Amino acid sequence: MLLTKKASYGLIAAAELVRVPDGEPVSARCIAEKYDLPSPFVEKILHELKTAGIVDAVQGRYGGYRLILRPEEISVRDILVGLGESLELVGCLTAEAQGCHIRDACPTRSLWQQINHRFVSLLDSLTLADVANP
């Protein structure tokens, strides 16, 4: 699995929302400027996190985005899945791999399933609080 820029920027943006006192909203532009990221891309990412139910948007002059839940209640997996990221480490574990001609006879498939399960469990155990305050 290779994390996309969207996943990386999404974790950065969500971690930045944790650092804001009293859950005040932060604009995508402020986050983008702080980390030298493309503002339209950060806006798109935060919109996806809003659709996923992780952040909400506050309209108006001092509006922006803020977390809906406490950082301890949001896993890294929640963020990645909310951004549509695949969590499979190898292609043969994806739904699209149903056509693999050695799927049932593959000697390594079980190993990859075990590794992938542990990886996803790790993503579940790490929270946004862990990301924001390592």
C-alpha positions in Angstrom: 0.0 0.0 0.0 1.3 3.4 -1.0 -0.5 6.2 0.7 -1.6 8.9 -1.7 -1.0 12.6 -1.2 -4.7 12.9 -0.4 -4.3 10.5 2.5 -1.2 12.2 3.8 -2.7 15.7 3.4 -5.9 14.5 5.0 -4.1 13.3 8.1 -2.2 16.6 8.3 -5.4 18.7 7.9 -7.2 16.6 10.5 -4.3 16.8 12.9 -4.3 20.6 12.5 -7.9 20.7 13.5 -7.0 18.9 16.8 -4.4 21.7 17.6 -7.0 24.5 17.5 -8.2 25.6 20.9 -11.8 25.0 21.8 -12.7 23.4 18.5 -12.7 26.7 16.6 -13.2 26.3 12.9 -10.1 26.5 10.7 -10.2 27.3 7.0 -8.7 25.0 4.4 -6.7 28.0 3.2 -5.0 28.5 6.6 -4.1 24.8 6.8 -2.8 24.8 3.2 -0.7 27.9 3.8 0.8 26.6 7.1 2.0 23.4 5.4 2.6 24.8 1.9 -0.1 22.6 0.4 -2.4 23.3 -2.6 -5.4 25.1 -1.1 -8.1 23.7 -3.5 -6.8 20.2 -2.8 -7.0 20.7 1.0 -10.6 22.1 0.5 -11.6 19.0 -1.4 -10.1 16.7 1.2 -11.9 18.5 4.0 -15.1 18.3 2.1 -14.6 14.5 1.7 -14.0 14.3 5.5 -17.2 16.3 6.0 -19.1 13.8 3.8 -17.6 11.0 5.9 -18.9 12.5 9.1 -15.5 13.3 10.6 -15.6 17.1 10.3 -18.3 19.7 9.9 -18.2 23.0 8.1 -19.0 26.4 9.7 -20.1 29.1 7.2 -19.3 32.8 7.4 -16.3 35.1 7.6 -14.7 33.2 10.5 -15.9 29.8 9.3 -13.9 26.7 8.3 -13.8 23.1 9.4 -13.8 21.5 12.9 -13.9 18.0 14.2 -17.3 16.5 15.0 -15.9 13.9 17.5 -13.1 14.1 20.1 -9.6 13.2 18.6 -9.5 10.1 20.7 -12.6 8.8 19.0 -11.3 9.2 15.4 -9.0 6.4 14.2 -6.4 6.8 11.5 -8.4 4.2 9.7 -11.6 6.4 9.9 -9.6 9.2 8.1 -8.2 7.0 5.4 -11.5 5.2 4.7 -13.3 8.6 4.8 -11.0 9.7 2.0 -11.6 6.5 -0.1 -8.2 5.0 0.5 -7.7 1.3 -0.1 -6.3 -0.4 3.0 -5.2 -3.6 1.2 -1.4 -4.0 1.1 -1.4 -6.2 -2.0 -3.7 -6.2 -5.0 -4.8 -9.8 -4.6 -6.8 -8.8 -1.5 -8.9 -6.2 -3.3 -12.4 -6.9 -4.6 -11.2 -6.3 -8.1 -8.8 -9.2 -7.8 -11.6 -11.8 -8.0 -10.3 -12.7 -11.4 -6.8 -13.8 -10.2 -6.1 -17.2 -11.8 -4.2 -18.5 -8.8 -6.3 -16.9 -6.1 -7.4 -20.2 -4.5 -4.0 -21.9 -4.9 -1.7 -19.0 -4.0 0.8 -20.0 -1.3 1.2 -16.4 -0.1 -2.4 -15.2 0.0 -3.0 -16.3 3.6 0.1 -14.6 4.7 -0.9 -11.3 3.1 -4.4 -11.6 4.7 -2.8 -12.0 8.1 -0.4 -9.1 7.6 -3.2 -6.9 6.2 -5.5 -7.8 9.2 -2.7 -6.6 11.6 -2.1 -3.5 9.6 -5.8 -2.5 9.7 -5.9 -3.3 13.4 -3.0 -1.0 13.9 -4.8 1.8 12.0 -7.8 1.2 14.2 -5.7 1.5 17.3 -4.1 4.8 16.4 -6.2 7.9 16.8 -6.1 11.4 15.6 -4.9 12.4 19.1 -1.9 10.1 18.5 -1.2 11.8 15.2 -1.6 15.4 16.5 0.4 14.7 19.7 3.0 12.1 19.0 
